[in-house]
């Protein structure tokens, strides 16, 4: 899969079947849409392509009211590749891009930039400055033969609407089973293992640390987890994702995982942390001894949970 930061240069442009969206989580609704794009691309002899945005437009316009992030960029791209997408255009959402008129978005970005020949959008798709562009404008271009246009209604399964909002709601409630059904896979976060302060090691609970690059993760608290990518099979552990209020007042999000019966150094390795069950919310403790006692209890509970769940 080819990844472009912004619009590719003329030498790298290729006629494509395209869809546009944030694709947070790449849930089953997204997957159904992507299946239509890749099928159209094969039928028409085009590259299948996705345009997505970084940051999320609502993070740009209202950072404090932005939606929780289901997936980081790496996990989003992995899911798009798994869906068979050939090209991804990551459009940096900044003031200049936000001020593009709807016509300029179609002419300069979709047609001149992406060389779109077939376009699939949702029935509520809006674009351009002040969200002035809509499907009626796209239909005018399609009527002129500039590209083929298809619309896709909201995806549901047995009356249940599949959406990023539904996934966020499930994750916020700690309902990982429902989140997994909406996503079509267990919920997980991947990243490279970082060096930390080694405080967990000094307390008897060494941890692997993954940085959370954004300020609005969709999950928070203490979880039983399985970690993939560091052995022949998943390694069980207990994880905390949050702001670490007992030991850090910087407001930085971090995912920390204490692995059970695992001692190998894995700094720099890429791992995927699968969230199996939420145990509790994050708390602030008055002393490190109290924190260590809580971790010990969490670890015992996580072991029991994971022993009773299939790998």
C-alpha positions as CSV (number, residue, x, y, z in Angstrom):
1,X,0.0,0.0,0.0
2,X,1.3,3.5,-0.9
3,X,1.0,6.2,1.6
4,X,1.1,9.9,0.6
5,X,1.3,12.8,3.0
6,X,-1.0,15.2,1.2
7,X,-1.6,15.1,-2.5
8,X,0.9,13.1,-4.6
9,X,3.1,15.0,-7.1
10,X,2.1,14.7,-10.7
11,X,4.6,12.0,-11.5
12,X,3.0,9.8,-8.8
13,X,-0.6,10.4,-9.7
14,X,-2.7,7.5,-10.8
15,X,-6.4,7.2,-11.8
16,X,-8.3,5.9,-8.8
17,X,-11.5,4.8,-7.2
18,X,-11.7,6.9,-4.1
19,X,-13.6,7.4,-0.9
20,X,-13.1,10.1,1.7
21,X,-13.5,10.1,5.5
22,X,-11.8,10.0,8.9
23,X,-12.1,6.2,9.1
24,X,-11.5,6.2,12.9
25,X,-11.4,2.5,14.0
26,X,-12.1,1.2,10.4
27,X,-15.1,-0.6,11.8
28,X,-17.4,-3.0,9.9
29,X,-19.3,-0.1,8.3
30,X,-16.1,1.3,7.0
31,X,-15.1,-2.2,5.8
32,X,-18.3,-2.6,3.8
33,X,-17.6,0.8,2.2
34,X,-14.0,-0.2,1.4
35,X,-15.1,-3.4,-0.1
36,X,-17.2,-1.5,-2.6
37,X,-14.2,0.8,-3.4
38,X,-11.8,-2.1,-4.0
39,X,-14.4,-4.0,-6.1
40,X,-15.0,-0.9,-8.3
41,X,-11.3,-0.4,-8.7
42,X,-10.8,-3.9,-9.9
43,X,-13.8,-3.7,-12.2
44,X,-12.6,-0.4,-13.8
45,X,-8.8,-1.0,-13.8
46,X,-8.1,1.7,-11.2
47,X,-6.2,2.0,-8.0
48,X,-8.3,1.8,-4.9
49,X,-7.7,4.9,-2.7
50,X,-8.7,6.5,0.6
51,X,-8.4,10.1,1.6
52,X,-8.3,10.6,5.4
53,X,-7.4,13.5,7.6
54,X,-4.9,14.2,10.3
55,X,-5.8,15.6,12.7
56,X,-9.5,14.8,12.8
57,X,-11.2,18.0,11.6
58,X,-13.1,18.4,14.8
59,X,-9.8,18.3,16.7
60,X,-8.8,21.3,14.6
61,X,-12.0,23.3,15.0
62,X,-12.7,22.5,18.7
63,X,-9.8,20.6,20.4
64,X,-11.5,20.4,23.8
65,X,-14.7,19.0,22.3
66,X,-13.1,16.6,19.8
67,X,-14.3,13.0,19.7
68,X,-12.3,10.3,21.5
69,X,-9.8,8.6,19.2
70,X,-10.5,4.9,18.6
71,X,-7.3,4.2,16.7
72,X,-3.9,5.8,16.2
73,X,-2.7,6.5,12.7
74,X,-0.6,3.3,12.5
75,X,-3.5,1.1,13.4
76,X,-5.8,3.0,10.9
77,X,-3.3,2.4,8.1
78,X,-2.9,-1.2,9.0
79,X,-6.6,-1.7,8.8
80,X,-6.9,0.1,5.5
81,X,-4.1,-2.1,4.1
82,X,-5.9,-5.2,5.4
83,X,-9.0,-4.1,3.5
84,X,-7.1,-4.1,0.3
85,X,-6.6,-0.4,-0.3
86,X,-3.8,0.5,-2.7
87,X,-3.2,4.1,-1.9
88,X,-3.9,6.4,1.1
89,X,-3.8,10.2,1.0
90,X,-3.2,11.6,4.5
91,X,-4.4,15.1,4.2
92,X,-3.1,17.5,6.9
93,X,-6.1,19.3,8.2
94,X,-5.0,22.9,8.8
95,X,-6.4,26.4,8.4
96,X,-5.5,26.6,4.8
97,X,-7.2,23.3,3.9
98,X,-10.2,24.2,6.1
99,X,-10.7,27.4,4.0
100,X,-10.9,25.6,0.7
101,X,-14.2,26.2,-1.0
102,X,-16.3,23.2,-1.9
103,X,-15.5,23.7,-5.6
104,X,-11.8,24.0,-5.0
105,X,-11.9,20.8,-3.0
106,X,-13.4,19.0,-5.9
107,X,-11.3,20.6,-8.6
108,X,-7.9,20.9,-6.9
109,X,-8.0,18.0,-4.5
110,X,-10.2,15.3,-5.9
111,X,-9.7,15.8,-9.7
112,X,-6.3,17.5,-10.1
113,X,-4.7,16.0,-7.0
114,X,-6.1,12.5,-6.7
115,X,-7.2,11.9,-10.3
116,X,-10.4,10.4,-9.1
117,X,-12.5,8.6,-11.7
118,X,-15.0,6.8,-9.4
119,X,-16.1,8.3,-6.0
120,X,-18.0,6.7,-3.2
121,X,-19.3,8.9,-0.3
122,X,-21.8,8.6,2.5
123,X,-25.3,10.0,2.0
124,X,-24.5,12.8,4.5
125,X,-21.1,13.7,3.2
126,X,-20.2,17.4,3.5
127,X,-17.0,19.1,2.5
128,X,-15.3,22.5,1.8
129,X,-15.3,25.7,3.9
130,X,-18.2,25.9,6.2
131,X,-19.3,22.4,5.0
132,X,-20.9,24.0,2.0
133,X,-20.3,21.1,-0.3
134,X,-22.7,18.2,-0.5
135,X,-23.8,15.3,-2.7
136,X,-25.8,17.7,-5.0
137,X,-22.6,19.4,-6.0
138,X,-20.8,16.1,-6.6
139,X,-23.8,14.9,-8.7
140,X,-23.3,18.0,-10.9
141,X,-19.7,16.9,-11.6
142,X,-20.8,13.3,-12.2
143,X,-23.5,14.5,-14.7
144,X,-20.7,16.3,-16.6
145,X,-18.8,13.0,-16.8
146,X,-15.9,14.2,-14.6
147,X,-16.2,11.0,-12.4
148,X,-18.7,8.3,-11.5
149,X,-20.4,8.9,-8.2
150,X,-22.0,6.4,-5.8
151,X,-23.5,7.0,-2.4
152,X,-23.6,4.5,0.5
153,X,-26.3,4.7,3.2
154,X,-25.6,4.2,6.8
155,X,-24.4,0.6,7.5
156,X,-26.3,-1.5,10.1
157,X,-26.4,-5.1,11.2
158,X,-29.8,-6.4,12.4
159,X,-31.0,-2.9,13.1
160,X,-27.8,-1.9,15.0
161,X,-26.1,1.1,13.4
162,X,-22.3,0.5,12.9
163,X,-20.5,3.8,13.4
164,X,-17.4,5.3,15.0
165,X,-19.7,6.9,17.6
166,X,-21.1,3.5,18.5
167,X,-17.6,2.1,19.0
168,X,-16.6,5.1,21.1
169,X,-19.7,4.6,23.3
170,X,-18.9,0.9,23.8
171,X,-15.3,1.6,24.7
172,X,-16.2,4.4,27.1
173,X,-18.6,2.0,28.9
174,X,-15.9,-0.7,29.1
175,X,-18.0,-3.0,26.8
176,X,-15.1,-4.5,24.9
177,X,-17.3,-7.3,23.6
178,X,-19.7,-4.9,21.8
179,X,-16.8,-2.8,20.6
180,X,-15.2,-5.9,19.1
181,X,-18.5,-6.8,17.3
182,X,-18.7,-3.3,15.8
183,X,-15.1,-3.4,14.7
184,X,-15.1,-6.9,13.5
185,X,-12.0,-7.7,15.5
186,X,-10.8,-7.3,19.1
187,X,-9.9,-3.8,20.1
188,X,-6.2,-3.2,20.3
189,X,-3.6,-0.4,20.2
190,X,-0.1,-0.9,18.7
191,X,3.1,1.0,19.1
192,X,6.8,0.8,19.7
193,X,8.0,0.0,23.2
194,X,9.6,3.0,24.8
195,X,12.0,3.4,27.7
196,X,10.2,4.7,30.8
197,X,11.3,5.9,34.2
198,X,11.6,2.3,35.4
199,X,9.4,3.1,38.4
200,X,7.3,0.0,37.9
201,X,10.4,-2.1,37.9
202,X,11.5,-0.7,41.2
203,X,8.0,-1.6,42.6
204,X,8.3,-5.2,41.4
205,X,6.1,-4.6,38.3
206,X,8.2,-3.9,35.3
207,X,6.2,-2.4,32.4
208,X,6.5,-1.9,28.7
209,X,5.4,1.6,27.7
210,X,3.6,2.8,24.6
211,X,3.1,6.5,23.9
212,X,-0.3,7.8,23.1
213,X,0.3,10.5,20.5
214,X,-3.1,12.1,20.8
215,X,-4.9,13.6,23.9
216,X,-8.3,11.9,23.5
217,X,-8.0,8.1,23.5
218,X,-11.2,6.2,23.5
219,X,-10.2,3.9,26.4
220,X,-8.9,4.7,29.8
221,X,-8.5,2.7,33.0
222,X,-7.1,-0.7,34.0
223,X,-7.4,-3.7,31.7
224,X,-6.6,-7.4,31.4
225,X,-4.7,-7.6,28.1
226,X,-3.0,-9.8,25.6
227,X,0.2,-8.5,23.9
228,X,1.0,-9.7,20.4
229,X,4.2,-9.5,18.4
230,X,6.8,-10.6,21.0
231,X,6.5,-14.3,20.9
232,X,4.9,-17.3,19.2
233,X,1.7,-16.5,20.9
234,X,0.1,-13.7,22.9
235,X,1.6,-12.8,26.3
236,X,-0.9,-12.1,29.1
237,X,-0.7,-8.9,31.2
238,X,-2.4,-6.1,33.0
239,X,-2.4,-2.6,31.5
240,X,-3.1,0.9,32.5
241,X,-3.9,3.6,30.0
242,X,-4.3,7.1,31.4
243,X,-2.6,10.1,32.9
244,X,-0.9,8.3,35.9
245,X,-2.1,10.7,38.5
246,X,-0.1,9.2,41.4
247,X,3.3,9.7,39.8
248,X,2.9,12.2,36.9
249,X,1.3,15.7,36.9
250,X,2.2,16.5,33.3
251,X,-1.1,15.4,31.8
252,X,0.6,13.0,29.4
253,X,-1.3,9.9,28.3
254,X,0.6,6.6,28.4
255,X,-0.2,3.0,27.9
256,X,1.8,0.8,30.4
257,X,1.6,-3.0,30.4
258,X,3.0,-5.4,33.0
259,X,3.5,-8.7,31.3
260,X,3.1,-12.0,33.3
261,X,6.1,-14.4,33.3
262,X,8.0,-12.5,30.7
263,X,11.5,-11.0,31.2
264,X,13.0,-10.4,27.8
265,X,14.0,-6.8,26.9
266,X,11.9,-5.6,24.0
267,X,12.6,-1.9,23.7
268,X,12.0,-0.5,20.3
269,X,9.9,-3.5,19.2
270,X,6.4,-3.0,17.6
271,X,3.7,-4.7,19.7
272,X,-0.1,-4.8,19.7
273,X,-2.0,-4.6,23.0
274,X,-5.4,-6.3,22.8
275,X,-7.8,-5.2,25.5
276,X,-9.7,-8.1,26.9
277,X,-11.6,-6.8,29.9
278,X,-11.8,-3.5,31.8
279,X,-11.1,-4.1,35.5
280,X,-11.6,-0.6,36.9
281,X,-11.0,3.1,36.4
282,X,-7.6,4.8,37.0
283,X,-7.2,6.2,40.6
284,X,-4.8,8.4,42.4
285,X,-3.0,6.9,45.4
286,X,-1.4,8.7,48.3
287,X,1.7,6.5,48.4
288,X,3.7,4.3,46.1
289,X,3.1,1.4,48.5
290,X,-0.7,1.8,48.0
291,X,-0.2,2.0,44.3
292,X,1.9,-1.2,44.4
293,X,-0.8,-3.0,46.4
294,X,-3.4,-1.9,43.8
295,X,-1.3,-3.2,40.9
296,X,-0.8,-6.5,42.7
297,X,-4.6,-6.9,43.1
298,X,-5.2,-5.8,39.4
299,X,-2.6,-8.4,38.2
300,X,-4.2,-11.2,40.2
301,X,-7.6,-10.2,38.8
302,X,-6.3,-10.0,35.2
303,X,-4.6,-13.5,35.5
304,X,-8.0,-14.9,36.6
305,X,-9.8,-13.2,33.7
306,X,-7.3,-14.3,31.1
307,X,-7.2,-17.9,32.4
308,X,-10.9,-18.1,31.6
309,X,-10.9,-16.6,28.1
310,X,-9.8,-18.2,24.9
311,X,-6.6,-16.9,23.3
